[in-house]
């Protein structure tokens, strides 16, 4: 689980941010599945208003 990482990239011309997940090992995927989570290795756009500390959308 220590090897799971998420890099956050910020677009220079816009306020857009993107998440770039690391590769998850088979064991890490099994642990995540046991607790009802998944790990997607595809890059994704981070929705506006997401905070770093809680991961929750600002009200």
C-alpha distance matrix in Angstrom:
0.0 3.8 5.4 5.6 9.0 12.2 15.5 18.5 21.9 25.2 28.3 31.1 33.9 32.5 30.3 27.8 24.1 21.6 17.9 16.5 13.0 11.2 10.9 8.2 8.4 10.4 8.3 5.5 8.9 10.4 8.3 9.0 12.5 13.0 12.8 14.9 12.8 12.6 11.2 14.3 14.4 18.0 19.1 20.6 23.1 22.1 24.9 27.4 27.2 23.4 22.6 19.8 19.6 19.5 18.9 22.2 25.3 28.1 31.2
3.8 0.0 3.8 5.6 7.9 11.5 14.2 17.4 20.6 23.9 27.2 29.7 32.7 31.6 29.4 27.2 23.4 21.3 17.7 16.2 13.1 11.1 11.7 10.1 10.6 13.3 11.5 9.0 12.4 14.1 12.0 12.5 16.1 16.7 16.2 18.2 15.8 15.6 13.6 16.2 15.7 19.1 19.6 21.2 23.4 22.2 25.2 27.3 27.1 23.4 22.1 18.9 18.8 19.4 19.1 22.7 25.8 28.2 31.5
5.4 3.8 0.0 3.8 6.2 10.0 12.4 15.9 18.8 22.4 25.3 27.9 31.0 30.1 28.2 25.8 22.1 19.5 15.9 13.8 10.7 8.0 8.4 7.6 8.4 11.8 11.0 8.7 11.6 14.1 13.0 13.1 16.4 17.8 17.6 19.0 16.2 15.1 12.4 14.4 13.1 16.5 17.1 19.3 21.8 21.2 24.5 26.8 27.0 23.5 22.7 19.5 20.1 20.8 19.9 23.5 26.3 28.9 32.3
5.6 5.6 3.8 0.0 3.8 7.0 10.2 13.4 16.5 20.0 22.9 25.8 28.6 27.4 25.4 22.8 19.1 16.5 12.7 11.0 7.7 5.9 7.1 6.2 8.5 11.6 11.3 8.0 10.0 13.0 11.9 11.0 14.3 16.1 15.5 16.4 13.2 12.0 9.1 11.1 10.3 13.5 14.1 15.9 18.3 17.7 20.9 23.4 23.7 20.1 19.7 16.8 17.7 18.0 16.6 20.2 22.8 25.6 28.9
9.0 7.9 6.2 3.8 0.0 3.8 6.6 9.8 12.9 16.4 19.5 22.2 25.1 24.0 22.0 19.7 15.9 13.5 10.0 8.4 6.0 5.3 8.2 8.8 11.7 15.0 15.0 11.7 13.2 16.5 15.3 13.8 17.1 19.1 18.0 18.5 15.1 13.7 10.5 11.5 10.3 12.8 12.3 13.9 16.0 15.2 18.6 20.7 21.2 17.8 17.2 14.3 15.7 16.5 15.0 18.7 21.0 23.6 27.1
12.2 11.5 10.0 7.0 3.8 0.0 3.8 6.4 9.7 13.0 16.0 19.0 21.7 20.4 18.4 15.9 12.1 9.8 6.3 5.6 4.4 6.1 9.6 10.9 14.3 17.3 17.7 14.3 15.0 18.4 17.4 15.2 18.2 20.6 19.1 19.0 15.3 13.7 10.5 10.6 9.5 10.9 9.6 10.7 12.3 11.6 15.1 17.2 17.9 14.7 14.6 12.0 14.1 14.9 12.9 16.4 18.2 20.8 24.4
15.5 14.2 12.4 10.2 6.6 3.8 0.0 3.8 6.4 10.0 13.0 15.6 18.6 17.7 16.1 13.9 10.2 8.2 5.8 5.0 6.3 7.9 11.7 13.8 17.1 20.3 21.0 17.7 18.5 22.0 21.1 19.0 21.9 24.4 22.9 22.6 18.9 17.1 13.8 13.2 11.4 11.9 9.6 10.8 11.8 11.4 15.0 16.6 17.6 14.9 14.8 12.3 15.0 16.4 14.4 17.8 19.0 21.2 24.9
18.5 17.4 15.9 13.4 9.8 6.4 3.8 0.0 3.8 6.7 10.0 12.8 15.5 14.3 12.4 10.3 6.6 5.6 4.7 6.3 8.7 11.2 14.9 16.9 20.4 23.4 24.1 20.6 21.0 24.5 23.5 21.0 23.7 26.2 24.3 23.7 20.0 18.5 15.5 14.6 13.3 12.9 9.8 9.8 9.5 8.7 12.2 13.2 14.4 12.1 12.3 10.3 13.7 15.2 12.9 15.9 16.6 18.4 22.1
21.9 20.6 18.8 16.5 12.9 9.7 6.4 3.8 0.0 3.8 6.6 9.3 12.2 11.5 10.5 8.5 5.6 5.1 6.4 7.5 10.9 13.3 16.8 19.3 22.8 25.9 26.9 23.7 23.9 27.5 26.8 24.2 26.8 29.5 27.8 26.9 23.2 21.3 18.2 16.6 14.9 13.7 10.1 10.2 9.5 9.6 12.9 13.5 15.3 13.9 14.5 13.1 16.7 18.3 15.9 18.5 18.5 20.0 23.6
25.2 23.9 22.4 20.0 16.4 13.0 10.0 6.7 3.8 0.0 3.8 6.3 8.9 8.1 7.0 6.0 4.5 6.4 9.1 11.0 14.4 17.0 20.5 22.9 26.5 29.4 30.4 27.1 27.2 30.7 29.9 27.2 29.6 32.3 30.3 29.3 25.6 24.0 21.2 19.5 18.1 16.5 12.7 11.9 10.0 9.8 12.3 11.9 13.8 13.3 14.1 13.4 17.1 18.8 16.6 18.6 17.9 18.8 22.2
28.3 27.2 25.3 22.9 19.5 16.0 13.0 10.0 6.6 3.8 0.0 3.8 5.7 5.6 6.4 5.5 6.1 7.9 11.3 12.9 16.6 19.3 22.5 25.2 28.8 31.6 33.0 29.7 29.5 33.1 32.7 29.8 32.0 34.9 33.0 31.7 28.0 26.1 23.3 21.1 19.6 17.4 13.6 12.8 10.5 11.4 13.3 12.8 15.4 15.6 16.9 16.8 20.6 22.0 19.5 21.1 19.8 20.7 23.8
31.1 29.7 27.9 25.8 22.2 19.0 15.6 12.8 9.3 6.3 3.8 0.0 3.8 5.8 7.6 8.4 9.5 11.7 14.8 16.2 19.9 22.3 25.6 28.4 31.9 34.9 36.1 32.9 32.9 36.6 36.0 33.2 35.6 38.4 36.4 35.3 31.6 29.8 26.9 24.8 23.1 21.0 17.2 16.6 14.3 14.9 16.5 15.4 17.7 18.3 19.1 19.0 22.6 24.4 22.3 23.8 22.5 22.8 25.8
33.9 32.7 31.0 28.6 25.1 21.7 18.6 15.5 12.2 8.9 5.7 3.8 0.0 3.8 7.1 8.4 10.9 13.2 16.8 18.5 22.3 24.9 28.1 30.8 34.4 37.2 38.6 35.4 35.0 38.7 38.2 35.2 37.3 40.2 38.2 36.7 33.2 31.3 28.7 26.4 25.0 22.4 18.7 17.6 14.8 15.7 16.5 15.1 17.7 19.0 20.3 20.8 24.5 25.9 23.6 24.6 22.7 22.9 25.6
32.5 31.6 30.1 27.4 24.0 20.4 17.7 14.3 11.5 8.1 5.6 5.8 3.8 0.0 3.8 5.4 8.6 11.5 15.1 17.5 21.1 24.1 27.3 29.7 33.4 36.0 37.2 33.9 33.4 36.9 36.3 33.1 35.1 37.9 35.7 34.1 30.7 29.1 26.8 24.6 23.7 21.1 17.4 15.6 12.4 12.8 13.1 11.4 14.1 15.7 17.4 18.3 22.0 23.1 20.7 21.3 19.2 19.4 21.9
30.3 29.4 28.2 25.4 22.0 18.4 16.1 12.4 10.5 7.0 6.4 7.6 7.1 3.8 0.0 3.8 6.6 10.2 13.5 16.4 19.6 22.8 26.1 28.2 31.9 34.5 35.4 31.9 31.5 34.9 34.0 30.8 32.9 35.5 33.1 31.6 28.3 27.1 25.0 23.1 22.6 20.4 16.8 14.6 11.1 10.4 10.6 8.4 10.6 12.1 13.6 14.8 18.3 19.4 17.2 17.8 15.8 15.8 18.5
27.8 27.2 25.8 22.8 19.7 15.9 13.9 10.3 8.5 6.0 5.5 8.4 8.4 5.4 3.8 0.0 3.8 6.8 10.4 13.3 16.5 19.9 23.0 25.1 28.8 31.2 32.4 29.0 28.3 31.8 31.1 27.9 29.8 32.6 30.4 28.7 25.4 23.8 21.7 19.6 19.1 16.7 13.1 10.8 7.4 7.4 8.2 7.4 10.5 11.2 13.3 14.3 18.0 18.6 15.9 16.7 15.0 15.9 18.8
24.1 23.4 22.1 19.1 15.9 12.1 10.2 6.6 5.6 4.5 6.1 9.5 10.9 8.6 6.6 3.8 0.0 3.8 6.9 10.0 13.1 16.4 19.6 21.6 25.4 27.9 28.9 25.4 25.0 28.5 27.8 24.6 26.8 29.5 27.4 26.0 22.5 21.0 18.6 16.8 16.2 14.3 10.7 8.8 6.0 5.5 7.9 8.1 10.6 10.0 11.6 11.7 15.5 16.3 13.5 15.2 14.2 15.7 19.0
21.6 21.3 19.5 16.5 13.5 9.8 8.2 5.6 5.1 6.4 7.9 11.7 13.2 11.5 10.2 6.8 3.8 0.0 3.8 6.6 9.8 13.1 16.2 18.3 22.0 24.5 25.8 22.5 21.9 25.5 25.1 22.0 24.1 27.0 25.3 23.8 20.2 18.2 15.5 13.4 12.5 10.6 6.9 5.6 4.4 5.3 8.8 10.5 13.0 11.6 13.4 12.9 16.5 17.0 13.9 16.0 15.6 17.8 21.1
17.9 17.7 15.9 12.7 10.0 6.3 5.8 4.7 6.4 9.1 11.3 14.8 16.8 15.1 13.5 10.4 6.9 3.8 0.0 3.8 6.2 9.7 12.9 14.7 18.5 21.0 22.1 18.7 18.3 21.9 21.4 18.5 20.7 23.6 22.0 20.8 17.0 15.0 12.2 10.5 9.6 8.6 5.6 5.3 6.2 6.4 10.2 12.5 14.3 11.9 13.3 12.1 15.3 15.6 12.6 15.2 15.8 18.4 21.8
16.5 16.2 13.8 11.0 8.4 5.6 5.0 6.3 7.5 11.0 12.9 16.2 18.5 17.5 16.4 13.3 10.0 6.6 3.8 0.0 3.8 6.7 9.8 12.3 15.9 18.7 20.1 17.1 16.9 20.6 20.5 18.0 20.3 23.3 22.2 21.2 17.4 14.9 11.4 9.6 7.4 7.1 4.7 6.9 9.1 10.1 13.9 16.2 18.1 15.6 16.7 15.0 17.9 18.4 15.6 18.5 19.4 22.1 25.5
13.0 13.1 10.7 7.7 6.0 4.4 6.3 8.7 10.9 14.4 16.6 19.9 22.3 21.1 19.6 16.5 13.1 9.8 6.2 3.8 0.0 3.8 6.7 8.6 12.3 15.1 16.3 13.3 13.1 16.9 16.8 14.4 16.8 19.8 18.9 18.2 14.4 11.9 8.2 7.2 5.2 6.8 6.5 8.7 11.5 12.0 15.5 18.2 19.7 16.7 17.4 15.5 17.8 17.9 15.3 18.4 19.9 22.9 26.3
11.2 11.1 8.0 5.9 5.3 6.1 7.9 11.2 13.3 17.0 19.3 22.3 24.9 24.1 22.8 19.9 16.4 13.1 9.7 6.7 3.8 0.0 3.8 6.4 9.6 12.9 14.2 11.5 12.1 15.8 15.9 14.3 16.9 19.6 19.3 19.1 15.5 13.0 9.2 9.0 6.3 9.0 9.5 12.2 15.2 15.7 19.3 21.9 23.2 20.1 20.4 18.0 19.9 20.4 18.1 21.5 23.3 26.2 29.6
10.9 11.7 8.4 7.1 8.2 9.6 11.7 14.9 16.8 20.5 22.5 25.6 28.1 27.3 26.1 23.0 19.6 16.2 12.9 9.8 6.7 3.8 0.0 3.8 6.6 9.7 11.6 9.7 9.9 13.5 14.4 13.4 15.4 18.3 18.6 18.5 15.2 12.3 8.8 8.8 6.2 9.5 11.3 14.3 17.6 18.5 21.9 24.8 26.2 23.0 23.6 21.3 23.0 23.0 20.8 24.0 25.9 29.0 32.3
8.2 10.1 7.6 6.2 8.8 10.9 13.8 16.9 19.3 22.9 25.2 28.4 30.8 29.7 28.2 25.1 21.6 18.3 14.7 12.3 8.6 6.4 3.8 0.0 3.8 6.6 8.1 6.0 6.3 9.8 10.6 10.0 12.0 14.7 15.3 15.5 12.6 10.1 7.2 8.7 7.6 11.4 13.6 16.0 19.3 19.7 22.8 25.9 26.8 23.4 23.8 21.5 22.7 22.3 20.4 23.5 25.8 29.0 32.1
8.4 10.6 8.4 8.5 11.7 14.3 17.1 20.4 22.8 26.5 28.8 31.9 34.4 33.4 31.9 28.8 25.4 22.0 18.5 15.9 12.3 9.6 6.6 3.8 0.0 3.8 5.4 5.1 6.3 8.7 10.0 10.7 12.3 14.4 15.9 16.5 14.3 12.2 10.1 11.9 11.0 14.8 17.2 19.7 23.1 23.4 26.5 29.6 30.4 27.0 27.2 24.8 25.6 25.3 23.5 26.7 29.1 32.4 35.4
10.4 13.3 11.8 11.6 15.0 17.3 20.3 23.4 25.9 29.4 31.6 34.9 37.2 36.0 34.5 31.2 27.9 24.5 21.0 18.7 15.1 12.9 9.7 6.6 3.8 0.0 3.8 5.5 5.2 6.3 8.8 10.0 10.5 12.5 14.7 15.3 13.7 11.8 10.9 12.8 12.8 16.4 19.3 21.5 25.0 25.4 28.2 31.5 32.3 28.8 29.3 27.1 27.8 27.0 25.2 28.0 30.5 34.0 36.7
8.3 11.5 11.0 11.3 15.0 17.7 21.0 24.1 26.9 30.4 33.0 36.1 38.6 37.2 35.4 32.4 28.9 25.8 22.1 20.1 16.3 14.2 11.6 8.1 5.4 3.8 0.0 3.8 5.4 5.1 6.3 8.7 9.8 10.7 12.9 14.4 13.3 12.4 11.9 14.6 15.0 18.7 21.3 23.2 26.4 26.3 29.0 32.1 32.5 28.8 28.9 26.6 26.7 25.9 24.6 27.5 30.3 33.6 36.4
5.5 9.0 8.7 8.0 11.7 14.3 17.7 20.6 23.7 27.1 29.7 32.9 35.4 33.9 31.9 29.0 25.4 22.5 18.7 17.1 13.3 11.5 9.7 6.0 5.1 5.5 3.8 0.0 3.8 5.4 5.2 6.2 8.6 10.0 11.1 12.4 10.6 9.8 8.9 12.0 12.6 16.3 18.5 20.1 23.2 22.8 25.5 28.5 28.8 25.1 25.1 22.8 22.9 22.2 20.9 23.8 26.7 29.9 32.7
8.9 12.4 11.6 10.0 13.2 15.0 18.5 21.0 23.9 27.2 29.5 32.9 35.0 33.4 31.5 28.3 25.0 21.9 18.3 16.9 13.1 12.1 9.9 6.3 6.3 5.2 5.4 3.8 0.0 3.8 5.5 5.1 6.1 8.7 10.1 10.4 8.6 7.1 6.9 9.8 11.1 14.6 17.3 18.7 21.9 21.9 24.3 27.6 28.2 24.7 25.2 23.4 23.8 22.6 20.8 23.3 25.9 29.4 32.0
10.4 14.1 14.1 13.0 16.5 18.4 22.0 24.5 27.5 30.7 33.1 36.6 38.7 36.9 34.9 31.8 28.5 25.5 21.9 20.6 16.9 15.8 13.5 9.8 8.7 6.3 5.1 5.4 3.8 0.0 3.8 5.5 5.1 6.3 8.9 9.9 9.5 9.2 10.2 13.2 14.9 18.2 21.0 22.2 25.3 25.1 27.2 30.5 30.8 27.3 27.7 25.9 25.9 24.4 23.0 25.3 28.1 31.5 33.9
8.3 12.0 13.0 11.9 15.3 17.4 21.1 23.5 26.8 29.9 32.7 36.0 38.2 36.3 34.0 31.1 27.8 25.1 21.4 20.5 16.8 15.9 14.4 10.6 10.0 8.8 6.3 5.2 5.5 3.8 0.0 3.8 5.4 5.1 6.7 8.9 8.5 9.4 10.5 14.1 15.9 19.3 21.5 22.4 25.1 24.3 26.4 29.4 29.3 25.6 25.6 23.7 23.2 21.8 20.8 23.2 26.3 29.6 31.9
9.0 12.5 13.1 11.0 13.8 15.2 19.0 21.0 24.2 27.2 29.8 33.2 35.2 33.1 30.8 27.9 24.6 22.0 18.5 18.0 14.4 14.3 13.4 10.0 10.7 10.0 8.7 6.2 5.1 5.5 3.8 0.0 3.8 5.4 5.4 6.3 4.9 5.9 7.5 11.1 13.5 16.5 18.6 19.1 21.7 20.9 22.8 25.9 25.8 22.3 22.5 21.0 20.8 19.1 17.7 20.0 22.9 26.2 28.6
12.5 16.1 16.4 14.3 17.1 18.2 21.9 23.7 26.8 29.6 32.0 35.6 37.3 35.1 32.9 29.8 26.8 24.1 20.7 20.3 16.8 16.9 15.4 12.0 12.3 10.5 9.8 8.6 6.1 5.1 5.4 3.8 0.0 3.8 5.4 5.0 5.3 6.2 8.9 12.0 14.8 17.5 20.1 20.5 23.2 22.7 24.3 27.6 27.7 24.3 25.0 23.9 23.7 21.6 20.1 21.8 24.5 28.0 30.0
13.0 16.7 17.8 16.1 19.1 20.6 24.4 26.2 29.5 32.3 34.9 38.4 40.2 37.9 35.5 32.6 29.5 27.0 23.6 23.3 19.8 19.6 18.3 14.7 14.4 12.5 10.7 10.0 8.7 6.3 5.1 5.4 3.8 0.0 3.8 5.6 7.5 9.6 12.3 15.6 18.3 21.2 23.5 23.8 26.3 25.4 26.8 29.9 29.6 26.2 26.5 25.2 24.5 22.4 21.4 23.0 26.0 29.3 31.2
12.8 16.2 17.6 15.5 18.0 19.1 22.9 24.3 27.8 30.3 33.0 36.4 38.2 35.7 33.1 30.4 27.4 25.3 22.0 22.2 18.9 19.3 18.6 15.3 15.9 14.7 12.9 11.1 10.1 8.9 6.7 5.4 5.4 3.8 0.0 3.8 5.8 9.0 11.8 15.2 18.1 20.8 22.6 22.4 24.5 23.1 24.3 27.2 26.6 23.1 23.2 22.2 21.2 18.9 18.1 19.6 22.7 25.9 27.7
14.9 18.2 19.0 16.4 18.5 19.0 22.6 23.7 26.9 29.3 31.7 35.3 36.7 34.1 31.6 28.7 26.0 23.8 20.8 21.2 18.2 19.1 18.5 15.5 16.5 15.3 14.4 12.4 10.4 9.9 8.9 6.3 5.0 5.6 3.8 0.0 3.8 7.0 10.5 13.4 16.8 18.9 20.9 20.3 22.5 21.4 22.2 25.4 25.1 21.8 22.6 22.0 21.5 18.9 17.5 18.5 21.2 24.6 26.3
12.8 15.8 16.2 13.2 15.1 15.3 18.9 20.0 23.2 25.6 28.0 31.6 33.2 30.7 28.3 25.4 22.5 20.2 17.0 17.4 14.4 15.5 15.2 12.6 14.3 13.7 13.3 10.6 8.6 9.5 8.5 4.9 5.3 7.5 5.8 3.8 0.0 3.8 7.0 9.9 13.2 15.4 17.2 16.8 19.0 18.0 19.3 22.5 22.5 19.2 20.0 19.2 19.2 16.8 15.0 16.6 19.2 22.7 24.8
12.6 15.6 15.1 12.0 13.7 13.7 17.1 18.5 21.3 24.0 26.1 29.8 31.3 29.1 27.1 23.8 21.0 18.2 15.0 14.9 11.9 13.0 12.3 10.1 12.2 11.8 12.4 9.8 7.1 9.2 9.4 5.9 6.2 9.6 9.0 7.0 3.8 0.0 3.8 6.4 9.8 12.0 14.3 14.3 17.1 16.8 18.5 22.0 22.6 19.3 20.5 19.6 20.3 18.3 15.9 17.8 20.0 23.7 26.0
11.2 13.6 12.4 9.1 10.5 10.5 13.8 15.5 18.2 21.2 23.3 26.9 28.7 26.8 25.0 21.7 18.6 15.5 12.2 11.4 8.2 9.2 8.8 7.2 10.1 10.9 11.9 8.9 6.9 10.2 10.5 7.5 8.9 12.3 11.8 10.5 7.0 3.8 0.0 3.8 6.4 9.1 11.3 12.1 15.1 15.1 17.5 20.9 21.8 18.5 19.6 18.3 19.4 18.1 15.6 18.0 20.1 23.6 26.3
14.3 16.2 14.4 11.1 11.5 10.6 13.2 14.6 16.6 19.5 21.1 24.8 26.4 24.6 23.1 19.6 16.8 13.4 10.5 9.6 7.2 9.0 8.8 8.7 11.9 12.8 14.6 12.0 9.8 13.2 14.1 11.1 12.0 15.6 15.2 13.4 9.9 6.4 3.8 0.0 3.8 5.6 8.2 9.2 12.7 13.5 16.0 19.6 21.1 18.2 19.9 18.9 20.7 19.5 16.4 18.7 20.1 23.7 26.4
14.4 15.7 13.1 10.3 10.3 9.5 11.4 13.3 14.9 18.1 19.6 23.1 25.0 23.7 22.6 19.1 16.2 12.5 9.6 7.4 5.2 6.3 6.2 7.6 11.0 12.8 15.0 12.6 11.1 14.9 15.9 13.5 14.8 18.3 18.1 16.8 13.2 9.8 6.4 3.8 0.0 3.8 6.5 9.0 12.7 14.1 17.2 20.5 22.3 19.5 20.9 19.5 21.7 21.1 18.1 20.8 22.1 25.4 28.4
18.0 19.1 16.5 13.5 12.8 10.9 11.9 12.9 13.7 16.5 17.4 21.0 22.4 21.1 20.4 16.7 14.3 10.6 8.6 7.1 6.8 9.0 9.5 11.4 14.8 16.4 18.7 16.3 14.6 18.2 19.3 16.5 17.5 21.2 20.8 18.9 15.4 12.0 9.1 5.6 3.8 0.0 3.8 6.4 10.2 12.4 15.3 18.7 21.0 18.7 20.7 19.8 22.4 21.8 18.5 20.7 21.4 24.6 27.5
19.1 19.6 17.1 14.1 12.3 9.6 9.6 9.8 10.1 12.7 13.6 17.2 18.7 17.4 16.8 13.1 10.7 6.9 5.6 4.7 6.5 9.5 11.3 13.6 17.2 19.3 21.3 18.5 17.3 21.0 21.5 18.6 20.1 23.5 22.6 20.9 17.2 14.3 11.3 8.2 6.5 3.8 0.0 3.8 7.2 9.6 12.8 15.8 18.3 16.3 18.3 17.5 20.5 20.3 16.9 19.2 19.5 22.5 25.5
20.6 21.2 19.3 15.9 13.9 10.7 10.8 9.8 10.2 11.9 12.8 16.6 17.6 15.6 14.6 10.8 8.8 5.6 5.3 6.9 8.7 12.2 14.3 16.0 19.7 21.5 23.2 20.1 18.7 22.2 22.4 19.1 20.5 23.8 22.4 20.3 16.8 14.3 12.1 9.2 9.0 6.4 3.8 0.0 3.8 6.4 9.2 12.4 15.0 13.3 15.8 15.7 18.8 18.2 14.6 16.4 16.2 19.2 22.1
23.1 23.4 21.8 18.3 16.0 12.3 11.8 9.5 9.5 10.0 10.5 14.3 14.8 12.4 11.1 7.4 6.0 4.4 6.2 9.1 11.5 15.2 17.6 19.3 23.1 25.0 26.4 23.2 21.9 25.3 25.1 21.7 23.2 26.3 24.5 22.5 19.0 17.1 15.1 12.7 12.7 10.2 7.2 3.8 0.0 3.8 6.2 9.0 12.0 11.0 13.8 14.3 17.7 17.3 13.7 15.0 14.1 16.7 19.5
22.1 22.2 21.2 17.7 15.2 11.6 11.4 8.7 9.6 9.8 11.4 14.9 15.7 12.8 10.4 7.4 5.5 5.3 6.4 10.1 12.0 15.7 18.5 19.7 23.4 25.4 26.3 22.8 21.9 25.1 24.3 20.9 22.7 25.4 23.1 21.4 18.0 16.8 15.1 13.5 14.1 12.4 9.6 6.4 3.8 0.0 3.8 6.4 8.7 7.2 10.0 10.8 14.1 13.7 10.2 11.4 10.6 13.2 16.2
24.9 25.2 24.5 20.9 18.6 15.1 15.0 12.2 12.9 12.3 13.3 16.5 16.5 13.1 10.6 8.2 7.9 8.8 10.2 13.9 15.5 19.3 21.9 22.8 26.5 28.2 29.0 25.5 24.3 27.2 26.4 22.8 24.3 26.8 24.3 22.2 19.3 18.5 17.5 16.0 17.2 15.3 12.8 9.2 6.2 3.8 0.0 3.8 6.4 6.1 9.7 11.8 14.7 13.7 10.3 10.2 8.3 10.7 13.3
27.4 27.3 26.8 23.4 20.7 17.2 16.6 13.2 13.5 11.9 12.8 15.4 15.1 11.4 8.4 7.4 8.1 10.5 12.5 16.2 18.2 21.9 24.8 25.9 29.6 31.5 32.1 28.5 27.6 30.5 29.4 25.9 27.6 29.9 27.2 25.4 22.5 22.0 20.9 19.6 20.5 18.7 15.8 12.4 9.0 6.4 3.8 0.0 3.8 5.7 8.9 11.5 14.4 14.0 11.2 10.7 8.0 9.0 11.6
27.2 27.1 27.0 23.7 21.2 17.9 17.6 14.4 15.3 13.8 15.4 17.7 17.7 14.1 10.6 10.5 10.6 13.0 14.3 18.1 19.7 23.2 26.2 26.8 30.4 32.3 32.5 28.8 28.2 30.8 29.3 25.8 27.7 29.6 26.6 25.1 22.5 22.6 21.8 21.1 22.3 21.0 18.3 15.0 12.0 8.7 6.4 3.8 0.0 3.8 6.3 9.7 11.9 11.4 9.4 8.2 5.4 5.5 8.5
23.4 23.4 23.5 20.1 17.8 14.7 14.9 12.1 13.9 13.3 15.6 18.3 19.0 15.7 12.1 11.2 10.0 11.6 11.9 15.6 16.7 20.1 23.0 23.4 27.0 28.8 28.8 25.1 24.7 27.3 25.6 22.3 24.3 26.2 23.1 21.8 19.2 19.3 18.5 18.2 19.5 18.7 16.3 13.3 11.0 7.2 6.1 5.7 3.8 0.0 3.8 6.7 9.1 8.3 5.8 5.7 4.6 6.4 10.0
22.6 22.1 22.7 19.7 17.2 14.6 14.8 12.3 14.5 14.1 16.9 19.1 20.3 17.4 13.6 13.3 11.6 13.4 13.3 16.7 17.4 20.4 23.6 23.8 27.2 29.3 28.9 25.1 25.2 27.7 25.6 22.5 25.0 26.5 23.2 22.6 20.0 20.5 19.6 19.9 20.9 20.7 18.3 15.8 13.8 10.0 9.7 8.9 6.3 3.8 0.0 3.8 5.7 6.0 5.2 6.0 6.5 7.0 10.8
19.8 18.9 19.5 16.8 14.3 12.0 12.3 10.3 13.1 13.4 16.8 19.0 20.8 18.3 14.8 14.3 11.7 12.9 12.1 15.0 15.5 18.0 21.3 21.5 24.8 27.1 26.6 22.8 23.4 25.9 23.7 21.0 23.9 25.2 22.2 22.0 19.2 19.6 18.3 18.9 19.5 19.8 17.5 15.7 14.3 10.8 11.8 11.5 9.7 6.7 3.8 0.0 3.8 5.9 5.7 8.2 9.9 10.7 14.4
19.6 18.8 20.1 17.7 15.7 14.1 15.0 13.7 16.7 17.1 20.6 22.6 24.5 22.0 18.3 18.0 15.5 16.5 15.3 17.9 17.8 19.9 23.0 22.7 25.6 27.8 26.7 22.9 23.8 25.9 23.2 20.8 23.7 24.5 21.2 21.5 19.2 20.3 19.4 20.7 21.7 22.4 20.5 18.8 17.7 14.1 14.7 14.4 11.9 9.1 5.7 3.8 0.0 3.8 6.1 8.2 10.7 11.2 14.5
19.5 19.4 20.8 18.0 16.5 14.9 16.4 15.2 18.3 18.8 22.0 24.4 25.9 23.1 19.4 18.6 16.3 17.0 15.6 18.4 17.9 20.4 23.0 22.3 25.3 27.0 25.9 22.2 22.6 24.4 21.8 19.1 21.6 22.4 18.9 18.9 16.8 18.3 18.1 19.5 21.1 21.8 20.3 18.2 17.3 13.7 13.7 14.0 11.4 8.3 6.0 5.9 3.8 0.0 3.8 5.2 8.5 9.8 12.7
18.9 19.1 19.9 16.6 15.0 12.9 14.4 12.9 15.9 16.6 19.5 22.3 23.6 20.7 17.2 15.9 13.5 13.9 12.6 15.6 15.3 18.1 20.8 20.4 23.5 25.2 24.6 20.9 20.8 23.0 20.8 17.7 20.1 21.4 18.1 17.5 15.0 15.9 15.6 16.4 18.1 18.5 16.9 14.6 13.7 10.2 10.3 11.2 9.4 5.8 5.2 5.7 6.1 3.8 0.0 3.8 6.8 9.2 12.4
22.2 22.7 23.5 20.2 18.7 16.4 17.8 15.9 18.5 18.6 21.1 23.8 24.6 21.3 17.8 16.7 15.2 16.0 15.2 18.5 18.4 21.5 24.0 23.5 26.7 28.0 27.5 23.8 23.3 25.3 23.2 20.0 21.8 23.0 19.6 18.5 16.6 17.8 18.0 18.7 20.8 20.7 19.2 16.4 15.0 11.4 10.2 10.7 8.2 5.7 6.0 8.2 8.2 5.2 3.8 0.0 3.8 6.4 9.0
25.3 25.8 26.3 22.8 21.0 18.2 19.0 16.6 18.5 17.9 19.8 22.5 22.7 19.2 15.8 15.0 14.2 15.6 15.8 19.4 19.9 23.3 25.9 25.8 29.1 30.5 30.3 26.7 25.9 28.1 26.3 22.9 24.5 26.0 22.7 21.2 19.2 20.0 20.1 20.1 22.1 21.4 19.5 16.2 14.1 10.6 8.3 8.0 5.4 4.6 6.5 9.9 10.7 8.5 6.8 3.8 0.0 3.8 6.4
28.1 28.2 28.9 25.6 23.6 20.8 21.2 18.4 20.0 18.8 20.7 22.8 22.9 19.4 15.8 15.9 15.7 17.8 18.4 22.1 22.9 26.2 29.0 29.0 32.4 34.0 33.6 29.9 29.4 31.5 29.6 26.2 28.0 29.3 25.9 24.6 22.7 23.7 23.6 23.7 25.4 24.6 22.5 19.2 16.7 13.2 10.7 9.0 5.5 6.4 7.0 10.7 11.2 9.8 9.2 6.4 3.8 0.0 3.8
31.2 31.5 32.3 28.9 27.1 24.4 24.9 22.1 23.6 22.2 23.8 25.8 25.6 21.9 18.5 18.8 19.0 21.1 21.8 25.5 26.3 29.6 32.3 32.1 35.4 36.7 36.4 32.7 32.0 33.9 31.9 28.6 30.0 31.2 27.7 26.3 24.8 26.0 26.3 26.4 28.4 27.5 25.5 22.1 19.5 16.2 13.3 11.6 8.5 10.0 10.8 14.4 14.5 12.7 12.4 9.0 6.4 3.8 0.0
